[in-house]
Amino acid sequence: MTAPKIQHQRLNAKFKGIERKIEGTAVHQFRGIKYASIPARFECAKPVEGFNGAVVNASRYGPRCPQVDVDVRHLLRIPEDIEIPIEPEDEFECLHLEITCPPLSSDSEALPVLVWIHGGSQVVTFCSAASKICDPVKIVADSIKAGQPIIFVSINYRLNIFSFGDGKEKNLALKDQRLGIDWVRGNIVEFGGDASNITLAGESAGAVYVHAHLITGPPVKRAVLASGSLYLSSPLPVEKGDGLIKALEAKVKDLEQPSLRHATVPVLIQALKESYVNTMWIQEEPELRDWESRPERVDELMIGDTEYESIIWRNGVETLNGQTIASAFEQDRQWGMKLRKMYQVVPDRPTASKLGALDFINDTRYALPVELISEKCKEADKPVYRYVFDQCNPWQASSRAHHAVDLLFLFAGVDLSFSPAAETVSRQLRGCWISFVNGISPWSVEKRFAFGPLGECRDITEAQFASRRRVRHIEALKEAGLGVYMPIAATLAAGKISLLN
């Protein structure tokens, strides 16, 4: 099998990738292409302008940003005997991307490009192509077979404290991603892509970042917000970031290192671990001011959630008692009691209160934002394709359609052939994404689309939607307003998130 090669004039390089066969369909991959360099810790990256005529070996994945080790199989319920490769890590060599594409031919038309931003609570990589869980090769192979070929680009970026910084520069992950998107715009043509036809997509924290790019960046054709938006992780005041930085500075000094900026990588990871930092956030900057009221700069949007997003708070919420949960609702005199009763939060009913707290977090962080963002885009006459993902975890149905389970179906990086229902949903999900990236309506904008349960995928009416989500509750939250429900949700969720649920 001959390795594919791309002679890139603009970058003055020849990229040597690999060819893979998926059920007889050839797909090319170019891995570990460096799009930016990091001059020093906590500093803004610089774009890579060229390779000085070098032959670039793009057959291997590049290293990821250093991070606390998290078994991504845990949340996804992937069987313990399925091995996930150990990924190398490097603080200064983690800004690279992977391109998965159809074989290039001289008569090929420029193809639409899907740019993927992974999630992971802004602290870990969840999940990478290198892990095999989110390998996009099946998506591209399916697009070729459907006669709707696409190019898939995955961007790697800085995470946790390496992104958060020590106060001088903020939101380095967002800035890294912007450089990666700029790289795609400037260089994807020679891989067969259409630089003017880009879809930005992400899941969970990846969707938070995509939403931020839609608010702050140049316009894109399309976007997918899967289980996330800026409502999930809103930009927070600099003072809160300063508090985290001071706490971590103190921790590294306890570990006999001079500062965050000069500590060794192992000590930084140890500090994160010992300080139980399992999520981070975007910090407030002028470009993100008033993000709630600013338009999303996108022509078309796909947006949706899974049925049980709040699973990632479950273990944390279990530590709360009924009285503590109920008291969170006392922050607002007008709405607090109404919302508390609506969510069945009763101080002397601890189980009901915990379930109510999880439902409240689920609705405020995920279900309601789908409606708010959809309505804003519709008012701007932009097509919005709304969906619900309700197919349960293929290995453990009792875990329901939990947060991030849709990654298993979208990528099918882990074999799902043991479950015909899972395979059906997997193929349908990829088909809808492929159509959307190609500018073809995946379903009617007048209706929502449901993936599952029981392997069924179809349009649903609003009445059917109301049987799947807490529509009455969502309407009440909308009426109460962001200033009412966000403080309650923050109180219930603070420090409780974990991907090991």
KAJOMO-V937068 format. One line per field, one symbol per residue. phi: phi as a letter, one per 40 degrees, with the letter a starting at -180 (. if undefined). A space follows every 50 residues. Layout:
# KAJOMO-V937068
phi = ???
This chain:
# KAJOMO-V937068
phi = .cccbbcbcccfabcbbbbbbbfgccbbbbbgccbabbcadgbccbccci bfgccccbcbcccccdaccbccccccgcdccccbdcbcbadbbccabbbb acdcbcbcccccbbbbbcchfgbbcbbccccgcbccccccccccccgbcb bbbbbcacbfccccgbhcbbfcccccdcccccdcdcbcdccgccccbbbc aabfcccdcdcccccbbccbcaabbbfiacccacdbddcccccccccccc cccccgbcadcbccddcccccccccfcbabacccadcbcfdccccccaca bbaaaccbccdcbcccccccbdcccccccccbccbdcccdcccfcbdcbc cccccccccccdcccbccddccccccccccgbcbbcabbbccdccacccg ccdgcccccccfcbdbccbdcccccdcccccccccdccgbdcacccbcbb cgcfgcbacbcccccccbbcccccccccccgdcccccccccccdgbcacb b
